[in-house]
Amino acid sequence: MRAMRRSWITWSVVGGIILLLTLFLGLQYNWQLQAGDAEREKLQKSAEIDVRQFAEDFDREIQAAYYNFQMDPEAWADPEKSEFRDRYAYWRSKTEYPGLIKSFYYLPVGSDETLHYNLEKQVFESEPITEDLREIKQTIENPETFRPVVGNGFVLAMPVHERGPAVDRMILKTLHGGERPKMESPARVGHLLIFLDRDVITQQILPDLARKHFSDGNFRVAVLDREGNALLQTSGALAAPDASERLLNLSPDNFIFFSREVLPRLKTEKKGSSVVVNQHVESRTYSRVTADENSSEVPPSEENSSKTFSVELNDHGKKKDAVFTGTGDENGGWTVSVQHNDGSVAAFVQGEQNKRMLAGSAIYLLVVGSIIAIVVSAMRSQRHAQRQIDFVSSVSHEFRTPIAVICSAGENLADGIAKSESQVAKYGELINGEGRRLSSMVEQILEFAGARSGKRKYTFADTDINRVVESSLAECSPSLKEGGFEIEATLAADIPAIKADQEAISSAVQNLIRNAVKYSNGNRWIRVSTSNRNRKVAIDVEDRGIGISESDLKKIFEPFYRSKEVVDAQIHGNGLGLSLVKEIAEAHGGNVSAVSEIGKGSKFTIELPDDV
C-alpha cells in the first residue's frame, strides 16, 4: 500500500510538471504567432519600401535624361543648338550611365524635316523622316494620344512650346464624365525624341538597382514591360509578387530636377549665350473633384492624380517660364515586382515560425520524455532493488532449510541416536540430498552472476538435442520419481545436430523441468518434446500446474521476479531460473517463450537455430 501511495504521489508531481511545460509551450506558440505577425508586417513593409525606392531611383535616372533637355523655343531656333549641346555635356558629366541615351531626334510640327543629333560631332543633322518616326510623330502631335513615354518605353517624347504669354502655372484635371476644363496652352512647335539604350537599361541600370536594394538575395526581382516581356528577371517568373511598383513615371508628383545644386555658368563660344544659372522648382498636388463643386470630399481612388507643376527660370534676373505638359497617363507601363524566395513573405514567415515551433516542440518532448524516463528508471530501479531484497530473503530461506536438515541429521549421527545401519544409511541419504539441493542453488546463483557479468564462456559443438533432453530427464529423475510424476517424452526423429553448448542447454531444460515439478499443484503430469520448426529446433516443456497470469507472463523472464501468487503460496524459489533460461537461449541465437492459463498449466518453448 505504501509503495502504491509513493507511486501515486510521484506520478502526480510528474503530471503537474508536464502540465506546466505544456502551458509554457502554449504561451510560446501564442507569442510566436504575435511575433510572426509583426515580422510578416515588417518584412512586407520593407519589401514595399525597397520596391518603391527601386522605382524612384530608376525614375530619377530617366527623369534626368528627360527634363534636362526641356528648353525654350528660342534655344531650338538657334542654328548651332549650343544650349542643347551644353545640356547634353552637363548631363553626361553627372549621370552614372552616359550610354543611357542612344540618340536624339527633333521633329518640327508641320514639317517632314528631321533633325538627328550626331553624338560624335555634337551637332544636329537634317535627315529624311523614316516610316517609324512618321508613325511616332502622328501619335505625339495628337493631343489625345500624346504620351511622354512612347511605345514600349524606350522612346521619350519632349514637347517644345512656342513662347506665349507668361505662364506661372498650368493645371490639368479631368472631371467626372471625361470633361476637361478648357485651358489655353502655348502651341507646340516641335518634339524632341529621346531614344534610350535597351542594353544599358537591362544590363546595367536594372541589375545595379536590384543589387542595391535586394542585396541579401532573399527576394526575386522581375521587371516587365508594357507587353509583359521580362527586362530583368533574377530567377524565374513571379507567381504572386509581394510588392510591385510602376516604372517610367514622368508625372509631376515624382518630378525631380536633374541637378539640385545651382548650375554653374558654362562658357560658350557664342557671346551672350548661357544656360540656366538659377532654378526654382515648385510642385503642388491637385486632386480630381466630384461633380458637386460645393463638395470637398475627394474620391479615395483618385488621390495623388496631380497634373500640375510650374518651373520658374531666371537668367540674369529675367524671369522665364517653361511649360511641362501633364497628361492623363504619364506612366510608361513598366512594372517592377519582387517575390520572396520561399514563395511569399507570408510563406517565409510561416516557415520560420514552423521551424521555431518544431524546435520548441522537440525541446518540450525531450524534456517531458527525459522526466518520464528518469521517473520510470527510478521506479524500475526501486522495483529491482526490492526484488533483490526479496531474492536475498528467499535465498536465505532456501539455504536455511537444507542447512538445518544437514545440521540436525549430523547432530543425530554424532549423538548416536541412529545406531542401526539402516538408520545411518537413511540419514546419509538425507544429508546427501539436501547437500545436492544446496549445491544446485549455489551453482544457479554463480551461473546467473557469470551470465550477467558477461564472463561466462560457451563451448559450441555439434550437439544432439534429443540426447541433451534425455540426459536432462535422467538428472531430474530422482525428484520426478519421488514426486510420482508421469513423464511423457516425445522426441522427433528428424532433429538435426546443431552447434550448441551441451551443458548450458541441459541446464536450461532442467530448470524448466524443475519449475514444472515445483508448480505442479498436485497434478503429476509433465510432457517434454522436441520438434523441427522452420529451420529451428524447438524444445517444449509442458505441465498442468497452477498456470501463470497474463500480466505475469510479461515479467517472468526478468531476474528476481516472482509473482504475488507464488510468494503468497510460499513456494520456494529465488526468481533466477527463467532468467537463466533466457540468457542461455539468446546466447545460442534463439529465444524462449511461454503460454499459460491460470489453473490449466503452462508450456515453455526453447527455440534454437539449426545453423548456429
N, C-alpha and C positions, 0 to 999 in steps of 0.2 A: 504493500500500500504506500509506504514511504517512497519507494522508487518511482511509482506511478505519479505521486504528487510532485516529486522533483522534476520528472519529465514534463508534466503539465506546466509547471512554472517556467521551465527553460523554454519550451515552445511558445509560451505566452510572451516572454521577453523578446524572443526572435521575431514573432509576428508583429510586435509593436515597432521594432527597429525597421522591419521591412515596410510597414505601413508609413513610417516617417520618410524612408527613402523614396517610396512611391509618390508621396506628397511632394517631396522636393523635385522629383522627375516631372511631375505635372506642372509645378511652378516654372521649372526650367523651360518646358515646352511653351508655356504661355509667354514667358519673357522672350524666347527666341522668335515667336510669332510677331511680337511687337517690334523686336529688333529687326526682323526680316522686312516688315512693312516699312520701317524707317529707312533701312538700307535700300530697298527697292525704289522708294521715292527719291532718295538721294542720288542713286545711280541714274534713274530716269531723268531727273533734272540736270544732272551733269552731262548726260548724253545730249539732251536738248540744247544746253548751253554750248557744248562743243560744236554741235552741228550748226548752230546759229553763228558762232564765231567763224567757223569754216566758211559759211556763206558770206558773212560780212567781209572777211579777208579777200575772198575771191571777187566779190562785187567791187570792193575798193580798188583792186587792181584793174578791173575792167572799166570802172568809172573814171579812173585816172587816165586811161587810154582813150576815153570818150570825151569828157568835159574839158580836158586840157586843150582841145582843139576848137572850142567854141570861140569864134571871132566875129567881129563886126563886118558888115558887107564891104566897108572901105578897105579892110585888110585883104579881102578876096579880089577887090578891084585892082590892087597893086600887082603890076605885071610880074614882079620878082617874088611875090608872096613871101617877103622877108620875115614877117611876123610868124607865119606858119612854120618857116624853117627854124626860127628861134624856139618856138614852142616844141617842135619835134626834137630838137637838140636837147632842150631842157628836160623833156620827158624821158629821153634815153639816159640822161645823166642821173635821174632819180629812181627809175624803176629797176627792180631786180631781174626783170625779164625783157631786155631790149629787143629780143626777137619776137615778142608777142604780136606786134603789128607787122603784117606781111606786106601790105600795100595800101595806098590811098587812091581814091578816085573822087574827083569833084565833077558833079553833074549839074550844069546850069539849067534852070527851069526854062522851058520853051525852046530848047536847042538840043540838037543831036551831038553837039560838041562834048567831048570827054577829055578831062584833064587827068592824066595819070602822074602820080608823084614818083619820080625816079629817086630811089633811096640812095643810090651811089652818088649821083650828080647833085642831089638835093634840089631838084627843080621840077616844076610841073611841065609835062609834055602833052601836047594835044594828040589824041588818038581817036580813030573812028569807034563809035559805040558798038558793042557786041550785043548779040541777042540776049545773053544773060543779064547784062547791065540794063538793056532796054526794059526787060521784064521787071527788074528791081525798080527802075525809075518810075514805071507806070504805077507800081504799088505804093511807093513812098510819096509821090506827088498827089495822091488822092487822100484828102484829109480823113476820110472814113477808114481807109486801110493802112494809114501810116503807122508804123511801129518803129521805135528806135532800134529794136533788135530784129533783123531781117532774116527770114527763112529759119534755118535750124540753129542759128545762134552764133555763127562765125563771121557775120557781117553786121556792123553797126551803122546806122544812118543818122547823121547830124544835120538838122535843117539850118539853113542860113537865111535870116530875115533881113529885109531891107530896112534902112534907117527910117523910122517914122516918128511920131510924137513921143515924147519922153514916157517911158513905161516904168512905173515903180513896182508894180506887182500884177501878176496875171493869175486869176482864179478860174479853174476849170472844174465844174461839178456837173453831175448828171442827176436830174430829178427823177422821181418815180414815173414810169411810163416811157423812159428813154428820152425825154425832152431835155435839151441842153440850153443853158442861158445864152442869149445872143451876145457875144463879145467880139469887138473888133480887134484883130491882132495884125501886126505888120505882115505884109505879103512875103512869101518865100522867094528868094532869088536863086536858090540852088540847094544842093545837098552834098555833104561830104560823106563818102562811104569809107568805112574803116574795116579792112579785111584782117581778121585775126588768124594767126597761125595755129592750125589744129594740133600739130605735133607739140608745140610749146605748151599749149593748154593741157593736153592729155598726158604728156610725158614729163613735164616739168612742174607746172603750177599745181595741178590737182594732186599728184603724188607728194609734192612738198607739203601741201596743206594737210594731207592725210597723215603724213609722218609727224607734223607739228601738233595736230590736235588729237590724234589717236595713236600716239607712240607706244602705249602699253600693249598694243596688239590684242586687246580684249574685244574689239569691235571690227566687223567687216564693213567696208565703206564702198558705196556704189554711187556713181554719178551718171544719170541718164539724160539724154537729150529729149527734145520735144516728141520724137517718134519712138522713144523707149530704147534707143541704142545705147550701149554702155560706153561712156567716155572714160570711166575709171571703175574698176571692179577688183577689189583686193582678193576676194575669194568667193567665187560662185554668186549666183543670183540671190537676192534677199527676198525671202518669202513674206515675212511680216516685220517691216522696219520698226525699230524702237523710236526713232526720231527722223524727221525729214524737214528740209527747208528748200525753198525755191532759190535758184541762182539767176544770174544775169538780170538783177533788179536795178533798173536805172531810174526808179521813181524818186521824187524829191525827198521823201521821208528818209531815204538811205543815201542822199547825196552827200558826198564827202569830197571837198575840193582836193585836187591833186597835191597842192603844196599848202601847208598850213602856215608856214612862216612867210614873212614878207619877201616877195621875189626881188632879187637884186636887179638893177638896171643892166640890161645886156646891150653892149655897144654893137651897132650895125654899121655897115658901110654907108648906108643912105642917111644923110643928115636929117635929124628930126624924127626918125622912126624909133619906136620904143615898144616895149611890152608893158603889160600891167605891172605897176610897181606897188600898188596898194589895193587890198581887196577887202570887201566886207560882204560876207555871205549870210543871208537870213533865210531860215526855213521855218514855215509855220504849217500847222495841220488844220485842215477844214474838212468836216465830215458831211456826207450827204444828209439831207434833211427830209422830213416827211412832207406829204402834200399839204398838210396844215402848217402854214407859215408861223402860226402862233404857238405851235407845239415846240418845246425844247427837247423832246425825247429823241434820242439818236438810236436807230436800229443797231443792236449789238453786232450783227453780221457785217455792217458797213462802216465800222470804226476803222481808223487808220487809212481811209481812202483819200489821202491828201493828193491834191493835184496842183499845189501852189508853192512857188518859191520865187524869190527875186534876187538878182545879183547886182550890186552897185559897184561899178568900176571907176576908179579915179586915176586920171593921168595928169599930173602936174596941176591938180586942183580942178580939173574939168571933169564933171560927172558924166558918166556914160551908163546906159542901162542895156544889159543883154537879156534877151528873151530865151528861156529854156522851155521847150514845149512839153506839156504834160498830156498823157493820153489815157484812155480807159484801160489799157493793158500794157504796162511797161515792163512786164516780166517776160524773159526770153523762153520760158517753158522748161528750163533745165531743173533737175531735182537732185539734191544730194541726200542720201539716206544711209543710216547706219543700223546695224543689227548685231546684237551680241553673239559671240561665237557659240554660245550654248543654245541659240535659238531665239532668245529674247532676254531682256533684263529680268523679267519675272521668272523665267525658267532658270537663269543663273542663280538668282537669289534663292529660289526654291531648292535647287540642287545643293547649294551651300548649306541651307537650313537642314535639308535631309541628312547631309554628312554630319553636321553637328549633332542632330538628334540621334543619328546612328551611333556616333561616338558616345554620346551621353547614355543611350540605352545600353550600349556594350559595357560601359563602366558600371551602370546600375546592375545589370545582370551579373557582372563579375563580382561586385561587392555582395549582392544577395546570395549568389552561388557560393562565394567564399564563406559567408556567415553560416549558410546551411551546411556546407561541407565540414566546417570546423565543429559545428554542433553535433552533426551526425558522427563525425570521427571521435569526438569526445565521448558521446554516449556509447559508441561501439567499443571504445577503449574501456569504458566503465563496465560494459557487459562482459568483455573479455577478462577484465580484472576480477569481476565477480565469478566468472566461470573458473578462473584459475584458483580462486579461493575454494570454490566448490570441489575442484579437482584435488586440491591438497587434502581437503576434508575427506573426500571419498577414498582417495588412495590410502590415507592414514587408516581409515576404517577397514579397507580391503587388506591392508598389511596386518592390522591388529588381529584379525580373525585367525589366519594361518599361524601367525607368531604365537598367539595364545594357545592354539591347539598343540603346536610343536612343543612349547614350554611345558604344558600340562602333561603331555604324553611322556616327555623326557623326565619330568619330575616323578611321575608314577613308576617309571622304569628304575630310576635311581633309588627310590624309596623301597623297591622290592615288592610293590603292590602286585605287579604282573610277574608271576614266577613260572607259570607253565609255558611251554614252548608255543602253544597256540596263542596265548595272550601276548607274549613277546612279539610274535610274528604279526599279530593284529595291530599292536602299537607301532611296529616298524612300518607297516603299510600306510598307517595313518600319517606318520611323520613324513614318509616319502611323498605321499600325495599332496600334503599341504606345502611341502618344500617345492615340489614342481609347480604348484599353483603360484607360490610366491615368486619363484624364478621366472615364470611366464609373465607375471605383472611387471617385474623389473626389466625384462627383455623388451616388453612392449613400450615402456617409458623410454628406455635407451634408444629404441628404434625410432620413436617419434622425435626425440631430441636430435638424432642424427639426420633425419629427413628434413626437419625444419632448419637445421644449420647448413644444409647443402653438402655435408661431408660424407653422406652415405654413398657408396660406390656400388653400382650394379654390374654384375658379370653376365653379359648376354651370350647365350649359346643356343644351339638347336635344342628345342625342348618339346617333348611330347606332352601336351596339355592333359590328355586323358590320364597319363601316369601321374602327373602332378596332383590331379584331383583324387586319384586312388590313394596316393600316399597321404594326402591331407585327411581323407576319411579314416585311414589307418591310425594317424596320430590322434584323432579325436575319438577313436573307437572306445577307449575306456569310459569316457564321460557319457558317450552315447549309450553304451550297454548299461551303465549304472543308472541312467535315467529311463531306460526301457524304450528308447526311441526306435521307430520304424524308419529305416533309411531306404529311399528309393533312388537308385543311381541309374541315370540314362546317359550313356556316353556314346556320342556319334562316332561311326567308324571312319568318316571321311575328313576327320580333323587333321590338317597338315601340321608338320613341325614348324614352329616359329622361333624367332630369336627372342629369348626371354631369360630372366634371372629365375631359375627354378625355385630357389629358396624363398625369394620375395613373393612370387606368385602363390607358392604353397602357404606362406604366412597370411596372405590376403584371403585365400579360400578358407583357411582355418578360422580366421576372425569372423567370417560370415557364418560358418557352421556353429561356432560357439555362441554367436548372437541369437541364432535360431533356437539353440537349446535354452539360452537364458530367458528369452521372451516367448517361450512356447505356451505359457499359461495353461499347462496341463495337457495340451494336445501333443501327443508324441509322434508326430509325423514330419519328416523332412525329406525334400527331394533335391538332389544335386544332378545337374545335367550339363552337357556340352553340346555345341552345335556350330555349324559353319554358316555365317550370315554375311553375304555381300563382301567377301574377302576379309571378313573379321571373324575371329574365334571368340565365341561367347560362352561364359560360364555362369550358370544360373543356380542360385541357392534359394529355395522356396520353403516357407513354413506356413502353419495355420495358427500362429500365435496371436498376441494381443493386437498387432497391427500398429500403424503409425498414422497420426492425423495429417491432413493436407498441409496445415501450417508448419508442422514439424518436419515434413519431407524436404522443405527448402533449406533446413538448417542442420540436418543430422550428420552431414559430412564436415561440419565445422569442428575444429578442435575444442574439446572440453564440453561440447554441448550435450545435454541430457534433457529430455522432455520432462515437463512438470509431472505427467502421469507416472513416468518411470521413477522419478525421485520420490513421489508420494507413496508408490508401491514398495519402496525400499529394496529395489532390485540392485544388486551390487554391480559396479562398473565405474569406469573413470572417464568415459567420453572420448577416448583416443582411438578405439578400434576402427571405426568407419573412416575417420580422417586419414589413418594409415593406409587403408584400402585405396582411398582416392589418390594418395601420394604415389603408391606403387603403380596403379593403373595409368596415371598420367606420365610417370617416368618411362613407361613402356609405349607411350604414344596412344594410349587407349583412354577409356573412361569408365566410370561406374555409375549406375542409375538404380532407382528403386521405385516400385509401385506397391501401394499398400492400401488397405482398407481396415478401419477400426473393427476389431473383433473377428476378422476373417483371415488375417495373416499378411505376410509381406513376401515380395520377390525382389532379390537383389541380382543385378546382372553386371558382370565384368566383361567388357569388350576389348579385345586386343587385336591390332592389325597383324595380318599374317606376313607382312613384308618388313617388319622392324629390323 
